[in-house]
């Protein structure tokens, strides 16, 4: 049985974090997700969003930045995208929106028929509900398929992580694995209709 499993191609997720802060709780959440990944699933982190200039069609016309091209390429090759993000002023962090704008350029879109998981944690009781709704609207408009409810929203992060930014809540770890498994199921279904760009 083990030999059969190793012969199967892994389901590959590319992940981005909507926070640039090294000590970000959302970065910590992604690290925990990587540790809790289901068997047969891999996660690659694209951690160069800070290198992207603000989207400007004049820049694009001259030469698309290498980081933008690299981001599009990892999305193109992935089976799914995982976005882990905080909520800034009830909305999207600028660095994340900027990355989506760069990656959205060109036809066919790298987002077309792409499974997308969205996770987020915050200190408040509402978690990242508003930013997740905005992301679903934006990515859905680009042809992607954000994973439907139940969403992965983790409120009150100080009660979930210790001083070293490690999850102390076993129920949350279980939720992470289950959520990533659902993302794999959605991505596997979409692979039959997703264009190989």
Secondary structure, DSSP 8 states (H G I E B T S, - for coil): -HHHHHHS--EEEEEEES---TT-HHHHHHHHHHHT--TTEEEEE---GGGS----HHHHHH---HHHHHHHHHHHH-SEEEEE---BTTB--HHHHHHHHHHT-SSS-TTTT-EEEEEEE-SSTTTTHHHHHHHHHHHHHTT-EE--SS-EEE--GGGTB-TTS-B--HHHHHHHHHHHHHHHHHHHHHTTTS---
